[in-house]
């Protein structure tokens, strides 16, 4: 089980997704994560991980871990902006207090 916190940036991104079906799928993914099922993830750099979704535009959600039970959602996007989103997530992770 994980406790999930969202940065303001992540919450803004998710809340403002225009496609309600995409938004619902991503929220469902976060619900599964909270239950302990991380699904398809991979490390990208500097303690930041990428949750990968293989539908539509290839959605990605970026997070970092604090301890063994806290996940902080940093940023999100799709495959078209992946490198920019990773840089943003790394920057946000570096600004978090422990």
C-alpha positions as a printed NumPy array, in Angstrom:
array([[  0.   ,   0.   ,   0.   ],
       [  1.197,   3.489,  -0.845],
       [  0.117,   6.923,   0.233],
       [  0.01 ,   9.211,  -2.791],
       [  0.547,  12.947,  -2.664],
       [  0.326,  15.244,  -5.655],
       [  2.345,  18.35 ,  -6.361],
       [  0.29 ,  21.361,  -7.417],
       [  1.752,  20.971, -10.904],
       [  0.623,  17.358, -11.173],
       [ -2.848,  18.128,  -9.815],
       [ -3.231,  20.993, -12.286],
       [ -2.143,  18.797, -15.199],
       [ -4.495,  15.945, -14.267],
       [ -7.446,  18.202, -13.44 ],
       [ -7.132,  19.985, -16.765],
       [ -6.971,  16.986, -19.078],
       [ -9.632,  17.542, -21.704],
       [-10.36 ,  13.897, -22.493],
       [-12.499,  12.535, -19.654],
       [-11.805,   8.913, -20.636],
       [ -8.041,   9.442, -20.464],
       [ -8.401,  11.249, -17.15 ],
       [-10.52 ,   8.388, -15.739],
       [ -7.942,   5.784, -16.822],
       [ -5.088,   7.696, -15.24 ],
       [ -7.026,   8.165, -11.998],
       [ -7.785,   4.439, -12.004],
       [ -4.063,   3.786, -12.4  ],
       [ -3.328,   5.934,  -9.342],
       [ -5.967,   4.012,  -7.375],
       [ -4.191,   0.755,  -8.265],
       [ -0.872,   2.259,  -7.2  ],
       [ -2.378,   3.204,  -3.832],
       [ -3.27 ,  -0.475,  -3.394],
       [  0.344,  -1.492,  -4.042],
       [  0.201,  -2.327,  -7.761],
       [  2.681,  -0.011,  -9.466],
       [  2.26 ,  -1.614, -12.871],
       [  4.682,  -0.696, -15.659],
       [  7.261,   1.717, -14.256],
       [ 10.877,   2.502, -14.957],
       [ 13.471,   4.788, -13.406],
       [ 14.368,   7.807, -15.518],
       [ 16.954,   9.717, -13.424],
       [ 17.724,  11.305, -10.073],
       [ 15.201,   9.249,  -8.107],
       [ 12.361,   9.981, -10.54 ],
       [ 10.282,   7.171, -12.   ],
       [  7.943,   7.   , -14.952],
       [  4.55 ,   5.259, -14.865],
       [  3.901,   4.201, -18.412],
       [  0.492,   3.837, -20.017],
       [  0.322,   2.294, -23.458],
       [ -2.873,   3.772, -24.858],
       [ -3.667,   6.904, -26.81 ],
       [ -0.691,   9.236, -26.93 ],
       [  1.417,   7.045, -24.637],
       [  0.625,   8.739, -21.352],
       [  3.293,   9.105, -18.671],
       [  3.11 ,  10.114, -15.018],
       [  6.277,  10.937, -13.096],
       [  6.831,  10.35 ,  -9.403],
       [  9.41 ,  10.021,  -6.675],
       [  9.442,   7.904,  -3.538],
       [  9.872,   9.1  ,  -0.004],
       [ 10.503,   6.234,   2.355],
       [  8.805,   2.956,   1.526],
       [  5.17 ,   4.028,   1.454],
       [  4.938,   7.585,   0.107],
       [  4.713,   8.37 ,  -3.584],
       [  4.772,  11.995,  -4.669],
       [  3.307,  12.586,  -8.111],
       [  5.378,  15.255,  -9.852],
       [  4.263,  15.715, -13.444],
       [  2.516,  14.073, -16.343],
       [  2.298,  14.183, -20.087],
       [  2.382,  12.084, -23.19 ],
       [  5.099,  10.652, -25.377],
       [  5.32 ,  13.808, -27.511],
       [  6.715,  15.895, -24.605],
       [  8.473,  13.115, -22.73 ],
       [ 11.935,  14.684, -22.439],
       [ 10.551,  18.042, -21.318],
       [  8.269,  16.332, -18.786],
       [ 11.168,  14.275, -17.385],
       [ 13.282,  17.415, -16.909],
       [ 10.369,  19.121, -15.17 ],
       [  9.81 ,  16.114, -12.878],
       [ 13.505,  15.979, -11.939],
       [ 13.476,  19.705, -11.162],
       [ 10.334,  19.355,  -9.027],
       [ 11.767,  16.344,  -7.174],
       [ 14.924,  18.31 ,  -6.351],
       [ 12.811,  21.067,  -4.798],
       [ 10.915,  18.76 ,  -2.424],
       [ 11.727,  18.785,   1.248],
       [ 12.496,  15.432,   2.845]])
